Amino acid sequence: MEIKIQKESARCLKCDAVFQHEEKHHSLLRIEEKEFVREDYCLGCWSERLDGKEGADNTYSCWETRYHDPSIARATPLEQFLPLLNLCYESIAEGGPGGESMAYMCALILRRQKVFRFVREETEETGERRSVLIFLDKQNDTQIRIVDPQLTDSGLQEVKLRLEEKIAPDETGPEAGNGEEEEAVDDE
């Protein structure tokens, strides 16, 4: 059975308002003639729907999301992610628990920024059973293997702090205070 769901709309189905980049809105799936139909609503039209002015007749699922304008994503220069990308590759080469943890964190952020695309997960049996995540590095058109270090909450915080130290802009450099790279890390 093949399930097809339409992509997110760029505008509200009811009032036709155009969604702005990062604007919250609601999506729902309903079943119509044995097929899923996706509908996207701005917050105002969604509230009207919930107030009972419109029925939820054949709603299958609904959720709140944010609109991501593809033109803005395309306009983001990949050079912005080069320090993180380089750190990821350096951490893979370093290996060991520290390198694996740093590479894992970098890969997750790069995936979120759409520099990496998740391909699959494999299980590796080398003395102990480990999960390995396979990503496609779209910048270099190569697949990379990232070991899932199974971080605890405290381990995750430790890696996050180390990552911020390595990626934070140099306070004495020409870009001091712009915080661009910090924002990419803080979104995680």
DAVEN-V940708 format. One record per residue. N is the residue number from 0. RES is the residue in one letter. SS is DSSP state (@ for helix, = for strand, . for the rest). Layout:
[[N RES SS] [N RES SS]]
This chain:
[[0 M .] [1 E .] [2 I .] [3 K .] [4 I .] [5 Q .] [6 K .] [7 E .] [8 S .] [9 A .] [10 R =] [11 C .] [12 L .] [13 K .] [14 C .] [15 D .] [16 A .] [17 V =] [18 F .] [19 Q .] [20 H .] [21 E .] [22 E .] [23 K =] [24 H =] [25 H =] [26 S =] [27 L =] [28 L =] [29 R =] [30 I =] [31 E =] [32 E .] [33 K .] [34 E =] [35 F =] [36 V =] [37 R =] [38 E =] [39 D =] [40 Y =] [41 C .] [42 L @] [43 G @] [44 C @] [45 W @] [46 S @] [47 E @] [48 R @] [49 L @] [50 D @] [51 G @] [52 K @] [53 E .] [54 G .] [55 A .] [56 D .] [57 N .] [58 T =] [59 Y =] [60 S =] [61 C =] [62 W =] [63 E =] [64 T =] [65 R =] [66 Y .] [67 H .] [68 D .] [69 P @] [70 S @] [71 I @] [72 A @] [73 R @] [74 A @] [75 T .] [76 P .] [77 L @] [78 E @] [79 Q @] [80 F @] [81 L @] [82 P @] [83 L @] [84 L @] [85 N @] [86 L @] [87 C @] [88 Y @] [89 E @] [90 S @] [91 I @] [92 A @] [93 E @] [94 G .] [95 G @] [96 P @] [97 G @] [98 G @] [99 E @] [100 S @] [101 M @] [102 A @] [103 Y @] [104 M @] [105 C @] [106 A @] [107 L @] [108 I @] [109 L @] [110 R @] [111 R @] [112 Q .] [113 K .] [114 V .] [115 F =] [116 R =] [117 F =] [118 V =] [119 R =] [120 E =] [121 E =] [122 T =] [123 E =] [124 E =] [125 T .] [126 G .] [127 E .] [128 R =] [129 R =] [130 S =] [131 V =] [132 L =] [133 I =] [134 F =] [135 L =] [136 D =] [137 K .] [138 Q .] [139 N .] [140 D .] [141 T =] [142 Q =] [143 I =] [144 R =] [145 I =] [146 V =] [147 D .] [148 P .] [149 Q .] [150 L .] [151 T .] [152 D @] [153 S @] [154 G @] [155 L @] [156 Q @] [157 E @] [158 V @] [159 K @] [160 L @] [161 R @] [162 L @] [163 E @] [164 E @] [165 K @] [166 I @] [167 A .] [168 P .] [169 D .] [170 E .] [171 T .] [172 G .] [173 P .] [174 E .] [175 A .] [176 G .] [177 N .] [178 G .] [179 E @] [180 E @] [181 E @] [182 E @] [183 A @] [184 V @] [185 D @] [186 D .] [187 E .]]
